[in-house]
Amino acid sequence: MRASTLQAAVLKYPKAGDTIARAGEPSTHWYGVIQGYLQMYVVNPQGAETTLSCMRKGEWGGEGSLLKKELRQYDLRALTDSRVCLIPLETFDTLRYASIEFNHFLCDIMNARMGEFVGMLAAARLGSPEMQLAKALLMLVDRQGEDLQELALSQHALALISGLSRQRVNMAVSVFNNLGIVRSAPRKGLLQVHVPRLHAHARSELSGAVATLSPSA
């Protein structure tokens, strides 16, 4: 099965800003990120867009539309120059019907993505711009990886992901820099993120926002 999957897989090398899949098109592939970052987003008739999720190296996406056999509900584009693996629908279904381990893997990634959606929704409705940026950054880092990680993303890309203006992102980055959560890396275009501090800050801000809405005892 591994051999047939590798044979069916297709590699693509989108540049930053390239569209990989469009809303309204048939769902024909499952997408895995080998290098770079991908963004799932939707656009309203007036042209305003909002990010649903982001995918980093080692992550997969697009399984929901494949499982439901529906037209894709969002656009998918590369935020950076990327390398992407495309698994055809037929191969995806073969793996799903034949492998319990594969189904467990699908459950794990869908559960993780649902957690991201809940966090982003809470940040957008209850939190400050700093909280929105924190949730966006948490989508991009590897929570199981090193404490200090580098993100090769521009502030324009961070603005798209967090739903903030570039100016507001710059202000939030400054706040995080003063708190020791992030710092600019020596190489231009890189942001170093202290993941445990970022996670603790986001959790603390969300708890505070919820507390302010709770009725007094």
KEKE-382413 format. One record per residue (C-alpha): residue number from 1; residue in one letter; x negated, z, y negated. Coordinates in steps of 0.5 Angstrom, whole numbers, plus 2048, in hexadecimal, padded with zeros to 3 digits. Each point is the difference from the previous one (the first is absolute). Example, Ala and Ser with C-alpha at 12.3 -4.5 7.8 and 13.67 -1.06 7.14 Angstrom:
! residues 2
{num = 1 residuo = a px = 7E7 pz = 810 py = 809}
{num = 2 residuo = s px = 7FE pz = 7FE py = 7F9}
***
This chain:
! residues 217
{num = 1 residuo = m px = 800 pz = 800 py = 800}
{num = 2 residuo = r px = 7FA pz = 801 py = 7FB}
{num = 3 residuo = a px = 7FD pz = 7FA py = 801}
{num = 4 residuo = s px = 807 pz = 7FC py = 7FF}
{num = 5 residuo = t px = 801 pz = 804 py = 7FA}
{num = 6 residuo = l px = 7F9 pz = 7FE py = 7FD}
{num = 7 residuo = q px = 801 pz = 7F9 py = 802}
{num = 8 residuo = a px = 807 pz = 800 py = 7FC}
{num = 9 residuo = a px = 7FD pz = 804 py = 7FA}
{num = 10 residuo = v px = 7FF pz = 7FC py = 7FA}
{num = 11 residuo = l px = 7FB pz = 802 py = 7FA}
{num = 12 residuo = k px = 801 pz = 7FF py = 7F9}
{num = 13 residuo = y px = 7FC pz = 801 py = 7FA}
{num = 14 residuo = p px = 804 pz = 801 py = 7FA}
{num = 15 residuo = k px = 7FD pz = 801 py = 7F9}
{num = 16 residuo = a px = 803 pz = 805 py = 7FB}
{num = 17 residuo = g px = 807 pz = 7FF py = 7FE}
{num = 18 residuo = d px = 801 pz = 7FB py = 805}
{num = 19 residuo = t px = 807 pz = 800 py = 803}
{num = 20 residuo = i px = 800 pz = 801 py = 808}
{num = 21 residuo = a px = 808 pz = 800 py = 801}
{num = 22 residuo = r px = 806 pz = 800 py = 7FC}
{num = 23 residuo = a px = 806 pz = 803 py = 800}
{num = 24 residuo = g px = 806 pz = 7FC py = 803}
{num = 25 residuo = e px = 7FB pz = 7FC py = 804}
{num = 26 residuo = p px = 801 pz = 801 py = 808}
{num = 27 residuo = s px = 7FC pz = 806 py = 803}
{num = 28 residuo = t px = 7FB pz = 7FC py = 804}
{num = 29 residuo = h px = 7FA pz = 805 py = 801}
{num = 30 residuo = w px = 7FD pz = 807 py = 800}
{num = 31 residuo = y px = 7FA pz = 801 py = 7FB}
{num = 32 residuo = g px = 7FA pz = 804 py = 801}
{num = 33 residuo = v px = 7FB pz = 802 py = 7FB}
{num = 34 residuo = i px = 7F9 pz = 7FF py = 802}
{num = 35 residuo = q px = 7FD pz = 800 py = 7F9}
{num = 36 residuo = g px = 803 pz = 801 py = 7F9}
{num = 37 residuo = y px = 807 pz = 803 py = 7FE}
{num = 38 residuo = l px = 807 pz = 7FD py = 800}
{num = 39 residuo = q px = 806 pz = 801 py = 7FC}
{num = 40 residuo = m px = 807 pz = 800 py = 802}
{num = 41 residuo = y px = 805 pz = 7FF py = 7FA}
{num = 42 residuo = v px = 806 pz = 7FE py = 7FE}
{num = 43 residuo = v px = 802 pz = 7FC py = 7F9}
{num = 44 residuo = n px = 807 pz = 801 py = 7FC}
{num = 45 residuo = p px = 803 pz = 7F9 py = 7FD}
{num = 46 residuo = q px = 7FD pz = 802 py = 7F9}
{num = 47 residuo = g px = 7F9 pz = 800 py = 803}
{num = 48 residuo = a px = 7FF pz = 808 py = 801}
{num = 49 residuo = e px = 7FC pz = 802 py = 806}
{num = 50 residuo = t px = 7FF pz = 806 py = 804}
{num = 51 residuo = t px = 7FC pz = 802 py = 806}
{num = 52 residuo = l px = 803 pz = 802 py = 806}
{num = 53 residuo = s px = 7F9 pz = 802 py = 804}
{num = 54 residuo = c px = 7F9 pz = 7FE py = 801}
{num = 55 residuo = m px = 7FC pz = 7FE py = 806}
{num = 56 residuo = r px = 7F8 pz = 801 py = 800}
{num = 57 residuo = k px = 7FB pz = 7FF py = 805}
{num = 58 residuo = g px = 802 pz = 801 py = 807}
{num = 59 residuo = e px = 808 pz = 801 py = 7FF}
{num = 60 residuo = w px = 805 pz = 7FB py = 802}
{num = 61 residuo = g px = 807 pz = 7FE py = 7FD}
{num = 62 residuo = g px = 806 pz = 7FC py = 800}
{num = 63 residuo = e px = 803 pz = 802 py = 807}
{num = 64 residuo = g px = 806 pz = 803 py = 7FD}
{num = 65 residuo = s px = 803 pz = 7F8 py = 7FE}
{num = 66 residuo = l px = 7FD pz = 7FE py = 807}
{num = 67 residuo = l px = 804 pz = 805 py = 804}
{num = 68 residuo = k px = 806 pz = 7FF py = 7FC}
{num = 69 residuo = k px = 7FF pz = 7F8 py = 801}
{num = 70 residuo = e px = 802 pz = 800 py = 7F8}
{num = 71 residuo = l px = 7FD pz = 7FC py = 7FA}
{num = 72 residuo = r px = 7FB pz = 803 py = 7FD}
{num = 73 residuo = q px = 802 pz = 805 py = 7FB}
{num = 74 residuo = y px = 7FA pz = 801 py = 7FB}
{num = 75 residuo = d px = 7FA pz = 7FC py = 7FE}
{num = 76 residuo = l px = 7F9 pz = 801 py = 803}
{num = 77 residuo = r px = 7FA pz = 7FE py = 7FC}
{num = 78 residuo = a px = 7F8 pz = 802 py = 800}
{num = 79 residuo = l px = 7FE pz = 805 py = 7FB}
{num = 80 residuo = t px = 7F9 pz = 7FF py = 801}
{num = 81 residuo = d px = 7FC pz = 7FA py = 804}
{num = 82 residuo = s px = 802 pz = 802 py = 807}
{num = 83 residuo = r px = 800 pz = 7FE py = 807}
{num = 84 residuo = v px = 806 pz = 800 py = 804}
{num = 85 residuo = c px = 802 pz = 7FF py = 807}
{num = 86 residuo = l px = 807 pz = 7FD py = 801}
{num = 87 residuo = i px = 803 pz = 801 py = 807}
{num = 88 residuo = p px = 806 pz = 7FC py = 802}
{num = 89 residuo = l px = 807 pz = 802 py = 801}
{num = 90 residuo = e px = 800 pz = 7FE py = 807}
{num = 91 residuo = t px = 7FA pz = 804 py = 802}
{num = 92 residuo = f px = 802 pz = 806 py = 7FC}
{num = 93 residuo = d px = 807 pz = 800 py = 804}
{num = 94 residuo = t px = 7FC pz = 7FF py = 807}
{num = 95 residuo = l px = 7FB pz = 806 py = 7FE}
{num = 96 residuo = r px = 807 pz = 804 py = 7FE}
{num = 97 residuo = y px = 803 pz = 7FF py = 807}
{num = 98 residuo = a px = 7FA pz = 801 py = 804}
{num = 99 residuo = s px = 7FC pz = 806 py = 7FD}
{num = 100 residuo = i px = 803 pz = 807 py = 7FF}
{num = 101 residuo = e px = 7F9 pz = 801 py = 7FC}
{num = 102 residuo = f px = 802 pz = 7FB py = 7FB}
{num = 103 residuo = n px = 807 pz = 802 py = 7FF}
{num = 104 residuo = h px = 7FD pz = 807 py = 7FF}
{num = 105 residuo = f px = 7FB pz = 7FD py = 7FB}
{num = 106 residuo = l px = 806 pz = 7FD py = 7FC}
{num = 107 residuo = c px = 804 pz = 806 py = 800}
{num = 108 residuo = d px = 7FA pz = 804 py = 7FD}
{num = 109 residuo = i px = 7FE pz = 7FA py = 7FA}
{num = 110 residuo = m px = 808 pz = 800 py = 7FF}
{num = 111 residuo = n px = 800 pz = 807 py = 7FF}
{num = 112 residuo = a px = 7FA pz = 801 py = 7FC}
{num = 113 residuo = r px = 803 pz = 7FA py = 7FB}
{num = 114 residuo = m px = 807 pz = 804 py = 800}
{num = 115 residuo = g px = 7FC pz = 806 py = 7FD}
{num = 116 residuo = e px = 7FC pz = 7FC py = 7FB}
{num = 117 residuo = f px = 807 pz = 7FD py = 7FE}
{num = 118 residuo = v px = 803 pz = 807 py = 7FF}
{num = 119 residuo = g px = 7FA pz = 802 py = 7FC}
{num = 120 residuo = m px = 800 pz = 7FA py = 7FB}
{num = 121 residuo = l px = 807 pz = 801 py = 7FF}
{num = 122 residuo = a px = 800 pz = 808 py = 7FF}
{num = 123 residuo = a px = 7FA pz = 7FE py = 7FB}
{num = 124 residuo = a px = 804 pz = 7FB py = 7FC}
{num = 125 residuo = r px = 806 pz = 804 py = 7FF}
{num = 126 residuo = l px = 7FD pz = 807 py = 7FF}
{num = 127 residuo = g px = 7F9 pz = 800 py = 7FF}
{num = 128 residuo = s px = 7FB pz = 7FE py = 7FA}
{num = 129 residuo = p px = 7FC pz = 7FA py = 7FF}
{num = 130 residuo = e px = 7FA pz = 804 py = 803}
{num = 131 residuo = m px = 804 pz = 801 py = 806}
{num = 132 residuo = q px = 802 pz = 7F9 py = 801}
{num = 133 residuo = l px = 7F9 pz = 7FE py = 800}
{num = 134 residuo = a px = 7FE pz = 805 py = 805}
{num = 135 residuo = k px = 805 pz = 7FE py = 805}
{num = 136 residuo = a px = 7FE pz = 7F9 py = 7FF}
{num = 137 residuo = l px = 7F9 pz = 802 py = 801}
{num = 138 residuo = l px = 802 pz = 803 py = 806}
{num = 139 residuo = m px = 803 pz = 7FA py = 803}
{num = 140 residuo = l px = 7F9 pz = 7FD py = 7FF}
{num = 141 residuo = v px = 7FB pz = 805 py = 803}
{num = 142 residuo = d px = 7FF pz = 802 py = 807}
{num = 143 residuo = r px = 803 pz = 807 py = 801}
{num = 144 residuo = q px = 7FC pz = 801 py = 807}
{num = 145 residuo = g px = 7F9 pz = 7FD py = 7FD}
{num = 146 residuo = e px = 7FB pz = 803 py = 7FB}
{num = 147 residuo = d px = 802 pz = 805 py = 7FB}
{num = 148 residuo = l px = 7FC pz = 7FB py = 7FA}
{num = 149 residuo = q px = 803 pz = 7F9 py = 801}
{num = 150 residuo = e px = 7FF pz = 7FA py = 7FC}
{num = 151 residuo = l px = 805 pz = 7FB py = 7FE}
{num = 152 residuo = a px = 7FE pz = 7F9 py = 7FD}
{num = 153 residuo = l px = 807 pz = 7FF py = 7FC}
{num = 154 residuo = s px = 800 pz = 7FF py = 7F9}
{num = 155 residuo = q px = 805 pz = 804 py = 7FB}
{num = 156 residuo = h px = 804 pz = 7FA py = 800}
{num = 157 residuo = a px = 801 pz = 800 py = 807}
{num = 158 residuo = l px = 802 pz = 808 py = 800}
{num = 159 residuo = a px = 805 pz = 7FE py = 7FA}
{num = 160 residuo = l px = 803 pz = 7FB py = 805}
{num = 161 residuo = i px = 801 pz = 805 py = 806}
{num = 162 residuo = s px = 802 pz = 807 py = 7FC}
{num = 163 residuo = g px = 805 pz = 7FC py = 7FB}
{num = 164 residuo = l px = 7FC pz = 802 py = 7FA}
{num = 165 residuo = s px = 7FD pz = 7FD py = 7FA}
{num = 166 residuo = r px = 7F8 pz = 7FF py = 800}
{num = 167 residuo = q px = 7FF pz = 804 py = 7FA}
{num = 168 residuo = r px = 804 pz = 806 py = 804}
{num = 169 residuo = v px = 7FC pz = 7FF py = 806}
{num = 170 residuo = n px = 7FA pz = 800 py = 7FC}
{num = 171 residuo = m px = 802 pz = 807 py = 7FD}
{num = 172 residuo = a px = 802 pz = 803 py = 807}
{num = 173 residuo = v px = 7F9 pz = 7FE py = 802}
{num = 174 residuo = s px = 7FD pz = 804 py = 7FB}
{num = 175 residuo = v px = 805 pz = 806 py = 801}
{num = 176 residuo = f px = 7FD pz = 7FF py = 808}
{num = 177 residuo = n px = 7F9 pz = 7FF py = 7FE}
{num = 178 residuo = n px = 800 pz = 807 py = 7FC}
{num = 179 residuo = l px = 804 pz = 803 py = 806}
{num = 180 residuo = g px = 7FA pz = 7FE py = 805}
{num = 181 residuo = i px = 805 pz = 7FC py = 804}
{num = 182 residuo = v px = 7FD pz = 7F9 py = 7FE}
{num = 183 residuo = r px = 7FA pz = 7FD py = 7FC}
{num = 184 residuo = s px = 7FD pz = 7F9 py = 7FF}
{num = 185 residuo = a px = 7FB pz = 7FE py = 805}
{num = 186 residuo = p px = 7F9 pz = 7FD py = 7FE}
{num = 187 residuo = r px = 803 pz = 7F9 py = 802}
{num = 188 residuo = k px = 805 pz = 7FD py = 7FB}
{num = 189 residuo = g px = 807 pz = 7FF py = 803}
{num = 190 residuo = l px = 7FF pz = 806 py = 804}
{num = 191 residuo = l px = 804 pz = 807 py = 800}
{num = 192 residuo = q px = 7FE pz = 806 py = 804}
{num = 193 residuo = v px = 805 pz = 804 py = 802}
{num = 194 residuo = h px = 800 pz = 807 py = 803}
{num = 195 residuo = v px = 805 pz = 800 py = 805}
{num = 196 residuo = p px = 802 pz = 807 py = 802}
{num = 197 residuo = r px = 800 pz = 802 py = 7F8}
{num = 198 residuo = l px = 805 pz = 7FA py = 7FF}
{num = 199 residuo = h px = 804 pz = 802 py = 806}
{num = 200 residuo = a px = 801 pz = 807 py = 7FD}
{num = 201 residuo = h px = 801 pz = 7FE py = 7F9}
{num = 202 residuo = a px = 806 pz = 7FB py = 802}
{num = 203 residuo = r px = 803 pz = 806 py = 805}
{num = 204 residuo = s px = 7FF pz = 805 py = 7FA}
{num = 205 residuo = e px = 803 pz = 7FB py = 7FB}
{num = 206 residuo = l px = 806 pz = 7FE py = 804}
{num = 207 residuo = s px = 801 pz = 808 py = 802}
{num = 208 residuo = g px = 801 pz = 801 py = 7F8}
{num = 209 residuo = a px = 804 pz = 7FA py = 7FF}
{num = 210 residuo = v px = 805 pz = 803 py = 805}
{num = 211 residuo = a px = 800 pz = 807 py = 7FE}
{num = 212 residuo = t px = 802 pz = 7FE py = 7F9}
{num = 213 residuo = l px = 806 pz = 7FD py = 803}
{num = 214 residuo = s px = 802 pz = 806 py = 804}
{num = 215 residuo = p px = 806 pz = 804 py = 7FE}
{num = 216 residuo = s px = 7FD pz = 807 py = 7FD}
{num = 217 residuo = a px = 801 pz = 806 py = 805}
***
